[in-house]
Structures are given as structure tokens and as C-alpha cells.
Amino acid sequence: VRLSGGESPNMGRIEVKANGQWGYVCDDKFGLKDADVVCRELGFRMGAQEVRGSSFYAPPNQDFNYLMDEVECHGNETKLGQCAFKGWGVHNCGVDEVAGVTCKVPVMKCPNNYWLCHTSKECIPPAFVCDNTPDCADKSDECAAVCQAPVQYRLEGGRNSNEGRLEVKHHGVWGSVCDDDFNLKSAQVACNSMGFFGPAKIEKNIFGNSNGPIWLDQVMCFGNESSIDQCNHWNWGEHNCNHTEDVALHCSAGPPPRSQRYSQTQIKGGRSLGRETSPKTYSQIGLWERSSKAVHTPRRCGIFKDDLTDEYAHREERVVRGNVAQRGRHPWQATIRTRGRGGISSHWCGAVVISKRHLLTAAHCLYGSPKGAYFVRVGDHYANIAESSEVDSFIENWYLHENFRKGTHMNNDIALVVLKTPLKFSDYVQPICLPDKNAELVEDRKCTISGWGSIKSGVSTPAQVLGSAELPILADHVCKQSNVYGSAMSEGMFCAGSMDESVDACEGDSGGPLVCSDDDGETLYGLISWGQHCGFKNRPGVYVRVNHYIDWIYEKINESLLRF
């Protein structure tokens, strides 16, 4: 075994010799246990630092001779050839699947883009720091002093304090920010976070290169964040840059905005899971419990104004056989959007605001996708008009129900979305009330659905205006009839609508709200989930029964609060 193509002897693509010829190892199933065996065989007794797949250390020519594929080691082998694999020369790999490795070496200083363990003097990738798995022998990469250290920013190498190379201190180590897609909005957020509220300017790399890790790449800000770590970006330490691409800025003085939009709100308390977080903590994030009369007096959720002026008014159809909604009538309605080319976004699914940081939606809207694929827009009504009430927010995290799709079709179709920055409530952005756990869904009770989904059954025709419709709750025994949905219905579902061709939710409405009027506020009883066709006979819409998941919702909210 040997390593080739690396910057130092402890890194490179893995090459093995068998039957008199050298060849490569395919990265299929190749993990850290396999890399440990390679490194120890080569004399690096500390094992592997990281695996570098996808031909990171590309061969010098197109002669790809793979000798090993689907290598699976237990970790106690002394040679790679002792591990299980498909057989010498047997593979189904392409040109971009050569496995590589970086082996651990005992050094006092790490190369760029590596993190130095405190006492064991090992180098590990920055992405391994504070990931809940100790990678340093001394476990310093998971200690509280490192993981709870605040993020800081500074300008280095400039002629004065308001210009220089942008550096960020993360996990106690100063590093740089890559300029890929770094625009003026991101520059303004960075300058504001350091106390410079005047116009920001991006400079070419004229202030020298950082000698620390490249902490952030692909930073994209809306402009209302308090620091760039709240903006959308790749994971800490992940990048495809070198230090010639370090961000350099020229900031300028100016008065802070009156709205205090750049002052960061810290939420404290609620350090345990379950429902033990105090109502005061919930009120800080704008979450109001239906069962808590203390926080519901005066009413603070499920509120809307019905006398708002619509300066954008024009009329288009929405929801299958529904009506155009009054602007501001559904201020808890949100849209989960996907980004396309040229920065153009499109509606993907509905969602519902339940606090300043949290929304509920359908799990199937997010299943199998990365967080960076979506962002959330609130205060929206007209899909093709930029309204002054609109606010876009990046997604910090989300929680899909652990038993989604287990059992029956679309079972447990619920997800909690956590925003990077808290929302500011307004006439057009308000939280919905959550129901009591023991709330009953009464047959024939009229409730309201809303969304931007298809306006015609069977055709993907998204609406340009938020629509809404009123429809009745159906009894469970009706939905469980064999000619309706039968055994596909679970205890976490209910039906609403009509058994004939009538009002219904449709494609694109998923994740949106079914809201019923209670005496003390509009309450979220359902999330639009699934159905067969839209508005067809014997095919009413199926909804997530929100009160069935109340404990799960609060458990995930409390879990998310531990991050702030």
C-alpha cells in the first residue's frame, strides 16, 4: 500500500499492489475504519484523520485501474488486504471514485484548514470539532470551552480599523471567509456586526492571506441578519477555496438603524426536554400554549385583522374550487420555497408559523432534501409580487417525525422547522394557536384551509395569489370506509371536505394549515397532508391531526432551544 498525490507523506490517494501491478481503491463503502487500517499499515500508528473520496487526490492520467471495491474492515486488521472486498480487480467504479486518506501525525502545528488538539497534538478537520464525537485522544475537540466559545469577527491586515481581511473566530480559532458568492448584502451584515453601519464595500484580496482555517464558504445573506453566521452557508469548515479567495472588506461608519434589527435576541431557559420549559421562555419566542390561560390573557396567537388595505389587489383563482383569500387574513401562512437559477425562487410547500423561530409543515415536503435547498417566506400573499410585508428567512434546522411513513401510507407526516433568525410579528405575520392535547374534532365543524397549491386537479398549475376555502370536518368512520381510504387512515390523521366533487386542497398546498375558530383565537387543528386526486368524489383531503402530536412538537421545540 502507498499514498500518492498528496501535499505530504501522510496524505494522498490510496494505491495497492496485487499480482505485480499497482491500482486504486474505490470509495464505495470506504469509511474511517478502512482508512485506519491503511494508515496503520503505512506506519501511522495514530490511524486516519479523514477519508478523502470522490477522487479528491486525482490520478495524473485517465488510466483508472481499480483493484479493490466495497472494502469493509472491522478496524483491527493489520493490512488492507485482510479486509473484505469484492475481489481483486472486480469493481463498478468510475473516474471520480478514487479513495484517498489523510493519516494522523503528531505535530505541534497543523497545516492550514486543520484544527490542533490541545494536549494530544493531533490535527483534525474543522468539521470534526464539536460534532458530539471525540476525535482527539484528549477529547479537547468536544470540551465546553471550545464548543461554547462565542463567534467573533475582526478585520485584519488593513491600514486602519475599518478595513481588512474578514476573519471569524469559531471554536476558539481565527480563520477566514471564502468570497464565493459573497455579495454586498453579506458584506453589509458583516460590517454591521462589527459596529460599522455605513455602506460596505468588498475589496479584492489586497490585505494578505489568512494562515488559519477557511471557516465559511458560500455565504448568502438576506441583509437583516445580525451576523454572517446567521446567514445561509456551508457547514463550518467545509469549502472549495484557498486563501487567495479570502473575503476583504472596507466598512464605514454610520448611525445604527432605528429598528435595532441587528441586535441579537438571546433566549435563555428551557434546558431540559419534554414540556418542562417555562411559559416565560415560550412567550419569548412568541409561542402560546392553548392550555395556559396566563399567557393567553390577553390573546396573543391566532389573531388577524380583517380591515387591512390591499394595495396590490387583483383577483385570481386559488385552492381547488376555493376563493382568493383576503390579504392579511391568514398571517400564520408561510411558503417553503426552492431556489432556481438566477436567484429566482418558487413555491414548494406550505407551512404554518407557531412562534418567532418555529413553523410546522408536512414531513414529506422536506424528506430526503438538504436544508440549504429551501428557505421560508412569511407575510406573502401574491406569489409574483414583491410585497413590503414579505420576510425571507433561512432554515437553521428541521425535525422530521422519527416514524414518518412507518405503518400506513404517509403516517406521522409532520415536521418542525427552525429558523436561523427570529421573525418580527406584524399585521401580516402572526403565530397560530396550537390546540389542547385533548381537543376533539367535531364532525361537520367548518374550518379553513389556505395555500398556493394547484388551482386545477390533475394539473400542476400553481396559484399566483393565496387562496382559501371553508370545509367541514368528516367523521373518522366515513374516511375509513373501504371505498374511501380504508386502513390507510391512522390515529394521527383525519379527513375534511366533501364526499362529492367539492372544495379540496391540492398539489403545493401540502404543509399548510387547517384552522378552526375558537373563542380565544384561530387554532391549528390540521396540516394539509395527502389525498387521491383533488376534489374528486369519495376522495376528501387527509390532514395531520395536530393535537395528536402536541407532546412531540414541544419536545422538538425544547430540543431546538438548546442550540440558541
ROLOMI-433861 format. One record per residue: residue in one letter; y, x, z of N, C-alpha, C in turn. Coordinates in pm, whole numbers, plus 50000, padded with zeros to 5 digits. Atoms other than C-alpha are relative to their C-alpha. Last residue first. Layout:
BEGIN
AYXZYXZYXZ/...
END
This chain:
BEGIN
F498544999450004529174703352098500575005850129/R499544989950095525484710252035501525002050007/L500264986849942524254692052348500515011149910/L498864996149917525944660852213499815013750064/S498944994450085523344658651934501195004950083/E500464987150052520504654352182501085006649917/N499924990449890522444626952358499565013949957/I498584997649974522934608652029500165010450110/K499524990750101519254613551945501495002850016/E500664987149980518094597752272500555010349902/Y499304993149892520684570252235499375013650031/I498634996950041519334560251894500735007850108/W500064988550092515694562452004501405004349960/D500324988249919516364539452301499975012549914/I498874996349916518134514352073499715012550083/Y499874985449999515374514551809501135004750092/H501324994249976514074478551844500095015250018/N500235000349855517714467151876498635005750038/V499304989449927518314479451520499694999850149/R499635007549879515664458251346500635010050098/V500404993249877515644476851012500514991850119/Y499004992649924516084451750731499375006950121/V500594995549874513934436350458500975009750067/G499774986249959515614416350182499375003150134/P498754997749926514054383850064500155014850036/R499804985749976511344383949795501345002350070/N500994995149903509854349049774500125015050027/K500695010349921512024341949465498915006550086/F501115006950065514014372049346499364989950097/G499695014050021517484382449473498924992249929/C498805004149929516874419649427500294985449966/H498975005450088513494434049330501214995950085/Q500574999250135510884439849599500914992349908/G500385013050052512564447649930499365002049864/W500805000850122513874476850131499754985549961/S501114990750013516094489750412499284998949865/I500645003550126519514474550477498935010449968/L499654990450104520214482150841499254996149874/G500934995150100520154453551091500595010849912/Y501365004249972521614438851410499005005749899/L500944995350101524964456851411498584996150040/T501124991949949527364436351622499025003249889/E501014999750105530814421951550498925010150039/G499894990450109532634417851879498914998749897/D499184988549965532744401252221500015010749892/D498755004049934531574366252135500925011850026/D500215003749861529004378951886501354996950064/S498845001849911529374378851508499544995650138/C499885013749951526374392651316501164999450099/V499165001949882526334424151103500074985250036/L500105014549986523754436250853500624996950135/P500155008549883524964471050776499634985549970/G498825007549961524374496650501499704989850109/G499314993349891521514521350488501234992950050/S500854994849892520374509050148500815007650104/D499565006049874523104491349946499255005950119/G498724994149962522574515149653500574994250127/E500004985450009519824494149497501395005550028/C500674994350117520144457849609500135015150004/A499584986150017521114434749896499235005949883/D500904989549952520454397949845500715013349988/V499314987849959522134364249776499015010250055/S498715001649933519894338549608500585013650034/E499164989750060516844333349392501424998550052/D499795002250143514684312949630500895011249947/M501284999050069513194323649963500124996549852/S500575012950041516654330450098498685002349930/G499705004650134518234358950289499394986449973/A498825008750005517114378950587500274996449855/C499535004450131513864396050679501264991550015/F499845014550011512944416250988500544996849861/M499385005950119511624451051058500264985250020/G498654994650014510774472951360500754994649880/E499175005549893507774451451451501425005449996/S500324994349869506194459251114500974994350104/M498975001649897506134439650787499535005950133/A499014989250018503854453550515501114999250103/S500174989749897501084431050655500975011849983/G501264998449929502244401350449500035010850106/Y500244985749977505344407250236498755002750083/V498704993549983505894373150066499735015150021/N499295000250127502844355549920501415005850010/S500704991750098500694366250216500725000349865/Q500915007850083503184352150465499425008849890/K501364994749992504634378650695498994991649922/C500074987250073508234371550593498585005649996/V499715002650141507924334950697499835012849919/H501215005650061506194343451025500214996949853/D500994989750030509074366451117498794994349929/A501024998649896511644338551092498965010349958/L501255007350022514454344250844499035002650114/I501184993049949518014354350935498784991249975/P500635003949874520584337050714498845009150039/L501375004550022522914352050452499334997350134/E500545006149879526604359750414498614994749970/A500635013150016527654383450139499484995450134/S500655005249880529784414450100499414986349970/G500335014150001531134436749827499344995850128/L500895004149892532934469949826499784985049996/V499295005549886534524475549485498984996050106/Q498804992149982533374497049193500814995550120/A498745007249994529854483349205501165009650019/P499284999649873526874503649096501334992949992/T498615002450033524894491648795500825000150128/S499224991349912521354504948817501474999249960/V499164990950076519724474848651500825008350099/G500774993050102516784455048786500795009949918/S501384996549967518974430448973499315006749883/K500925007650083522654431548880498585004650030/I499515013750008525544441649105499094991349914/S500055005950134523894474049212500444985450003/G501224999050079524974487349550500094992949867/W499594997350138528484492349687498805000449907/G500384987650067527824477050028500545001149860/S498954994450084528054447750269499525012949937/I500344986850052525764424150459501155004849912/T499334994850119526894395150678499465013849963/C499474986549979525094372750928500505005449867/K499324994150115524284335650947500615013450038/R498684995249963521714325651211500635007149880/D498925007150069518894306951038501405004250045/E500245005050134516254320251282501194991849951/V500245014450006517694337151590499864995649855/L499555004250132517324374651620499624985449981/E500915007750084516994381251991500674996949866/A499365010450081518744408652188498974993249910/N500775012449992516554427152438500624988649919/K501414997550033517804462052352499194987249994/D500814997749882521394449752351498545001649959/P500545011549927523064452752016499325004350129/L501455000050003525264481551899499464988450083/C500715000949872528924474351835498495000849976/I500675012849978530444486851509499375000150139/P501445000249972532854516051510499494985750014/Q500315004849866536224514151333498505000550023/V501154992649947537824530051025499804995950146/Y501054999950102540174508950813498765007750042/D500265013750044542714498351079498804999349905/S498795006150056542354533351225499694985549966/F500075014350027539834554851414501364994649956/K498845005949935540064592451378500014985249963/L499155009050076536624606051299501214995950083/P499915014049959535154635751483500954992049912/T498745002349929534364667651289500104985350037/K499484987249951530964680951177501274998150083/L498934994150079529464646051153500485013150061/V499014993949912526084635851298501045007349914/V499234989450065523884611651100501075004950097/L498704998149937521214591051280500685011949934/A499554986349981518284579051068501374999950066/I498714998649933516234547151041500325014750020/D499064995250101513354535750820501415001050059/N499064991549925510794532751100501045006449909/N499935002349856508164518550858500965010050065/M498614998949954509004521550488500144997150150/H499004995450096505484509850388501404999650061/T499715008550116503254504550691501085006349912/G500455013849982501744529850930500264992249873/K501335000149942503814561650917499604985650030/R501065002450099506684559350671498605000850058/F499625006450126509184573550924498824999949902/N501135007450056507394582951244500384992149876/E501194991450010509764610651355498824992949936/H501015004249903512814589451280498715007749976/L500855010550057515194610251073498954996250103/Y501295002249936517824629251271499314988549929/W500505013750000520854643451096498624999650062/N501445001049979523074673751131499584985649977/E500454989149913526594686551082498485000150012/I501085003549909527434664050786499565012550077/F501274993350024530774669650619498994996250108/S500514991449892533524643950647498685006449960/D501294993750032535694625950393499605009450113/V500194987349930538464602250506498615005149966/E501274992750012539764573750291500025012950082/S500825002149880542674552450418498715008149999/S499424992449889545154566050163499164998950127/E499185008049909542904553349885500505008550116/A499774992049880541654574949598500964992550091/I498594998049966540474548449352500085008450127/N499384991350101537094547549174501495002150023/A500774987750024534924534449460500715009649906/Y500124998950145537474509149582499385013449965/H500205013750048536904501549951499775000049849/D500015002050145536774534250144499804985249968/G498715005750039537804539850506500114997049853/V499695012349927534814562950557501384995049955/R498635005150019533314589250327500154987050078/V499755013949961530264609650425501464996549975/F498945001149901528994641450259500254985250024/Y499245012349978525754649350083501245002550086/A499975008250121523684677149925500934988050013/G498894996450087524574701650201500104991749874/K498755006149953522314683350443501175002949907/P499244991549908519234692550239501314993450039/S498804993950058517074664450091500695009150102/G500314989650098513484653650155501195007049941/Y501314993549993514344620750327499835010249888/L499834985749973518074613250336498705007949991/C498834994950072518314577950192500115015250009/H500404996750137514744570250302501175005049916/A500624986750010515854573450664499675003549856/A501445000950023518214543550633499425014049982/T500335003150138521644548050787498494998849990/L501385003850027523314550751126499844997249853/L500235011350089526534569551187498514997249996/H501355004650033527714593051459500014987849909/R500834989550060530714615251529498694994949943/K499164990750075533554591451613499195010649928/S499144992349911531044564751711500845009349914/I500245005049863528854537451556500775008050104/V499354992249894529964540851191499684993750136/V499225008249906527464524750950500555008850111/A500194995449863525904539750637500974992050088/G499095004749898525484530050272499685006350134/C500535010049907523704550450011501124995350093/W501454998649992524344573149712499384988950086/H500635007149888527914567649596498495001449993/S500445013750030529164593849353499304994150121/S501055005149913531124626249376499644985849960/I500065014650003533104645949121498824995450084/G499525005749876533724682249224499984984950005/G498565001750003533464694448866500574993750125/R499264988950059529744688748858501494996950000/G500414996650135528264663549096500815011849949/R499064992650083528444659049470499405002849863/T500544987550054526474631949643501045006549912/R499724996650140527984604849862499375013349963/I500564986550012527004586650179500055003649853/T500804996750118529324556650198499525014450011/A499814986450053530644541750520499145001649876/Q500784996850121531114506050645500355014149954/W501134991549959532454504151002499145004249881/P499544986249977535834491250879498925009550049/H501224993349955534234459950724500315014750030/R500815009849927537174435850678498735006350058/G499824998649856539574464150589499164990550083/R499794986149960539794453750223500325000550149/Q498604997849969538424418350184500165014350050/A499595000349859534954419850036501515001750012/V499184988449969534224410549676500484998850143/N498585000950026531554383749682500675013450024/G499104999949886527774381049665501444999349956/R499515013649973525324370749392500874999250126/V500585009850092523744405549403500374985950046/V501245004949942526194426549604499464989249908/R500784991249913529554430749427498834993050066/E501165005649932531744415549146499285010450085/E501234997650074535204429149061498834995150083/R501245006549962538694418549167498855003549907/H500495005650125541924437949179498594995650029/A500805012050031543934446949486499744998149852/Y500804996050116545064482949543499294988149935/E499114995450106547944473949776499255004249874/D500804991950092545604453249991500875004049882/T499555000850139547674440650285499165009349914/L499544987550061545764437050612500394997849855/D498695002450062545634402550774500565012649936/D500165008150120541944400450867501324997149930/K498805008050022541944429151114499844992349870/F499394998750132538604442451233501264991549995/I498685006050018536924449351567500465001949856/G500185012350075533194455251620501304992749974/C500854998050118533944480151892499864986749929/R499664987650069536594484152160499065003149884/R500964997950107536814450452339500395012249917/P499975009350112538944453252653499015003849890/T498825007449962536794453252855501185009650005/H499715010250101533714465452673501194991450039/V499384993750116533534498052866500304989949891/A498864991749960533014480553199500695006149879/K498795008250000530834453353050501235008450032/S499064995049900528144478752964501304992249994/S500405004349867525214461652788500995004250108/R499945014549987526744463352441499744995650143/E501295006549975527324500652480500184984950017/W499915010349896530474514652324498704992550011/L501255007650003530574547352133500014990350116/G499795013250060534054561052062498744991949986/I500334999350143533194597652115500114986449934/Q499284988950061535004599652447499705001349852/S498685004850038533714564852536500825011049935/Y500105008350119530154578052525501384995349954/T500264991050112531064605552771499884992149871/K498754992950029532644580053004499825009549883/P499175008150089529554558052972501315006849966/S499135009849936527604587153130500754991849897/T498634996050024524684603852955500944989250050/E499354995749877521444593753126501425004849978/R498785007749989520084572152842500845004450119/G500195013749954517394597152735501344992950007/L500395009550102518204633952711499754986350062/S501425003249998520164655152953499694989349899/R500844988450028523464673852935498524997050005/G501165004650076525674643552899499045011149967/G500875009449929528894660053000498804996549917/K500784994149892531584675452787499154989450067/I500665010949928533074666752451499085006350103/Q501274995949942535564691852315499434988550081/T500435008049887538254679752080498655004850049/Q501425003549994539724706251852499694992250127/S500454997449863543424706351788498594994950016/Y500734987549991543974709051413499605003450142/R501305001350065544874672651358499175012750012/Q500944992049920547614675351618498604999949938/S501205008049972549304646951422499015007250089/R499785009149888552644664351448498754992450040/P499905014150040551504692851227500124990950121/P501305006949998552214727451370500184985449961/P500205008949885555534742351257498624993749996/G499545013650028555354771551015499744991350120/A499645008249885554494808350999500514986449955/S498575000449971552744823450701500284990550115/C499595012249931549214834750617501505000550027/H498634998349954548204860650358500424986750059/L499025010749991544454861250325501395005350031/A498764994149950541544883350222501104989549991/V498775008050010538004869850182501175007650061/D499465004849873535324896850148501304992349977/E499625014150012533904898749795500524994350132/T498865000450092533804936949778500484985749979/H498714999749930531684933550092501195001449907/N499824986949938528624921749902501435000650053/C498764992650023527574886149829499875014550046/N500434992050116524504863749798501175008949957/H498994997650104524834847750141499355007149882/E500605001750133522974835150450501095001749894/G500714988050042524284849750779499324999049865/W499444987349954525244816250928499125011649955/N500344996349863523754788350720500615013550035/W501404996449985525624780150401499745003650146/H500294986150036528974763250435498505002350011/N501324998550059530614729150477499795014749962/C500105003750142533614731350703498565001249952/Q500235014350007533514731551084499884995049856/D501405002249964533044769451083499684985150006/I500875000450117536294770050884498524998850037/S500394986250030538404759851181498954999549890/S499244991349911540314728451290499625014749984/E500824993949895539124707850993500875009350086/N499655005749870541554685550802499165005650114/G498634996949962541604705650480500404994650134/F499185011250045538484691850309501475002750030/C499305008249900536814725650345500704988249934/M499285010550071534184743850134500614990550104/V499195008249910532734777150248500784989849917/Q499895013550057530084790150009500734990550095/D499915000450147529384820550228500054985349957/L499865013150066529774828750597500135001649849/W500455011449921528634857050825500004986949922/I499295010850069528714887350600499514987050063/P500755009450083527554912950854500934990649924/G500895008649924529804941050973499214990849908/N501254992749980531374970250790499044992350088/S500555000849865534184949550642498755008750009/N501245007449980535734961150318499605000050147/G501204992649965539324971150255498814991050028/F499914995449861542584951750270498745007150045/I499084988549996543184946349898500105006050140/N500434991249892540264922749828500835012950000/K501184992650043542174897949615499705010550106/E499784987150065544594877349817498685005349946/I501214991850009544354840349901500345012849923/K500224994050131547644824550009498755008650004/A500964989050004548354800950296499825004949857/P500894999150117551454779350334499115012450005/G499325000250129552844776550691499015001349886/F500035013450058550794766750996500804998849870/F499064998950111549814801651116499974986849922/G498635002849957548224797051460501055001549893/M499464988049935544864813851393501474998350037/S500814997449880543084780751322500495012350075/N499625009249892545924771651085499265003150129/C498704995849947545284802950878500434991050116/A500164987149931541584794950838501315004550063/V500715002749875542234758150756499865013050081/Q499055006549910544834768550498499364997050135/A499054989949952542444793350337500984993950100/S500714991949901539734766650315500925010650059/K500225008649884542144742950144499295007750111/L498805000749918543314771449920499854990950122/N498785004550066539814778649789501174998850098/F499025001049892536704798349888501364996849938/D499505013849988534214790449610500984998150115/D500595009450095532544824749664500484985950031/D498995008050071535044844949872499424990449896/C500064997650144532494857650125500964990649928/V500255012550072533534856950491500025003149851/S499055004850100533364887850713499564986849939/G500454998850139531754900351032501014993549908/W499005002650103532524905951400499415002349861/V499904989450102529554903351637501044995949896/G499494987649944529444884051967500205011249901/H501034994149915527214856151839500405013950047/H501085009749978529824849451570498885007050076/K500894994949896533154867451544499004989150035/V500445010149905534844859251215499035006550098/E501244996949930536834882450993499724989250104/L500405010249903539424874350728498665003950062/R501365004750029540704906350563499604989950109/G501124991049985544424909750612498694993849958/E500754997750123547694891750654498845009550029/N500275012550072549694875350933499295002249867/S500995008749935549524903851186499644987549920/N499485006649881551174930250971498994989550044/R498814992549959550294955850703500664993850123/G498735003350063546794941950674501155008350052/G499684991150110543454958050761501324997249931/E500144985649981542074929750975500465007549874/L499664993750127542904892651016500035015150023/R498924990350000541154875251307500265004749857/Y499544995550131538844846351389501115010350017/Q498614995450005536734836751692500345004849860/V499654994750132533534816651746501485003650000/P499175008050092532804812252116500225007049867/A498714993450021529844830152283500834992149900/Q498915008849958527124805352378501375006449986/C500085012950069524314821852180501134990550038/V499854999050145525164857552277500144986149938/A498764992850025525774854452650500285001449851/A498855009149994523084827752665501315007049968/C499395000949867520314851452551501274991449995/E500015014049953518324843752235500684998450136/D499505008850107518874875652031500034985450041/S498545001049992518574896052352500574990949892/K499595014150007514864888252368501524998250006/D499315002749874514154924652472500544985750008/A500944997549890511484928052201500654997150135/C499844986849940513914912051959498995001550114/D500474990450100512704882451754500185014350048/P499654986049976512924855752025499395009149893/T501214991850006512604820951867500395014650023/N500995004849901515214794451955498675007449994/D500775010350073517234802451638498874994550086/C499795013349942519904821151835499334989049919/V499335000149870519824852051609500234985550044/F501025000749896517234851051329500614999050140/A500535013649994519854842351065498964998350109/P499145008749919521624874951149499474985850013/P499025007450082518664894651010500854990950088/I500555012650051517034917651270501054993149914/C499085006950090517574954051362499334987449947/E500585004650126515784968451664501104993449918/K499504992650115517374988951940499244996849872/S501194995550074515194974952222500375007249872/T500654988649934518224973852450498805005249923/H499214993049900520774951352279499325012350057/C500475004749870519124940951954500575009050109/L500654990049916521264951251658499624993950134/W499545001649861522034924551397499195009450088/Y501075000949901521734931351024500614999950140/N500705012950008524114924550735498754999450087/N499195012050018525224960650700499104987849988/P499315000950129522644985750818500884987549997/C500685007550106521874987151191500775000949869/K499035007750077522945014051433499284993249885/M498875002749912520885029851712501064991749930/V498764993250035517635028151517501074996350101/P499194997949879514005019651592501245008249967/V499914985849967512685006851255500875001550125/K499154996449888511454971951171499975015150022/C500724996549878509984966650825500995004250109/T499214990149927511794948350545499295002550132/V499975000049854509414930850307501025010250048/G499414987949945508914921149946500104998950150/A499734999549856506764896049761500595013550039/V500454987549939507044892549383500415000250147/E500765002749878507434855949284499455012750065/D499085000449887510144856349016499294997650132/V499234987749987508054867948720500885000450124/G499064996450105505474840748755500825012250035/C498624996949962502404835448969500835004249880/N499315009450090499054818448908501505001550019/H498705005349956496824845349059500494989549899/V500015014550021493434862949046501314994250054/G499545003750134493884900549001500034985249972/W499224989950071491764909449303500354995349859/G500864990450069490634877749475500855009549918/K500765006850106492284846049605499005009149930/F499175002650119493394861249936499094995149888/A500535009150102492084865350294500994998949884/C499555013949990493254895850488499364991649889/Q500915007149909491294928350515500364985250014/G501225003750071493044942350205498994992850086/L499755012650072496344941350394498744995349928/K499704997850142495074967850635500154986549930/T499374986850010494974969551016500385003449856/E500634990950096494294932551066500755013449997/N500624988949927495504915751386499305009849906/G499004992049933498024892651218499435011950075/H499945004849862495654864951114501055007650079/C500484991049896496434872350751500044993150136/E499925006449869496724848250459499365009050104/V500464991649890497494862150113500194992550132/E500365008749887497904834949852499365007950114/D499305012949995497914859949564499474991950117/M500345008549886496964896749529500874987449998/L501354997249954496744919749224499584991150116/Y500285004749865499754907449030498555002950036/N501434999349975500634928748728499744996150145/F500325005349867504094918648615498494999350018/D501454998749991505074941348325499554995750140/Q500625013350005508604928148276498485000450006/N500305004850136510284960348385499294986550010/P499114994450102512004976248685499724995149859/P500604988650069510364953248941500895004749886/A500585002450133512734930249133499395012749941/Y500064986250049513264935849505499304999649864/F498744994549949514294899949578500125014649962/S499644987750073511394889549354501365005350043/S499275003750123511304854349505500535012149925/G500745005250114510234867449846500874998249878/R499095001750112511844890050104499204995649878/V500655000850130509954886950433501074997849894/E499895012450075511704898250750499235001149869/Q498715005749962511654924251026500224986749929/A499055004350103508024933450997501264994150059/G500295011550086505954953451243501134996649904/M499305011849946507084975551530499804987649913/R500775006349893504445001351439500654987650060/F498895005949925506005009851105499394991650112/G499574991549890503205032750987501194994950078/L499134989450051502575018250640500555008950111/E500834991350085499594998050764500815011849948/R500804991649911501854984851041499095009349921/C499164990049934504364973150783499205009250092/V499534990150098501804955750561500775011150071/V501174991850035500114938350857500415011049903/D500284991249886503474925950986498855009549969/A499084988750010504294912450637499795009850115/D500494991450108501174890650646500875012549987/K501264994049954502134876650986499455009749895/L499704988749912505724871550860498745006750055/G499105002149887504724849950567500125012350087/F499784987149934503164851450219501064998350109/K500555000149864501924816350133500265012950078/D500615012749959502754822749763499325001650136/D499445005149875504854854849757499454986450042/C499255012350025502634872249500500474994250134/V500495011049917501614908049581500884987849973/Y499125006649903502184933949311499264989450080/G499535013450035500094959049119500784993950116/W499025005749908498964995149110500424986249951/Q498705003950055495785005548929500884993750108/G499294989550073492665025449012501344996049944/N500714996650123490434996249107500805009549912/A501405004349999492984984849363499395003249864/K500824993250100496424998249453498564995750017/V501334996449952498964976249629499225006649886/E500914996350108502704972549579498685004550061/I501324995349957505024954049815499155002949877/R501095008750045508644951549707498675006250038/G500304999950143511114970849919498944989949963/M499815012750071512154980050271499675001549853/N500605011249926511305006250535500174986649931/P501475000350004511815036250305499364988150070/S500524990149906515495028050247498494998650004/E498944990549972517535009649982499565010950097/G499105002949889514444992249849501045010850019/G498805007250041512824993849503500974996850111/S499194994250107509325003049614501254991549978/L498815008050024507114997949919500845007049895/R498734992949997503565011549930501134989949978/V498815008550000500005000050000501245008850000/
END
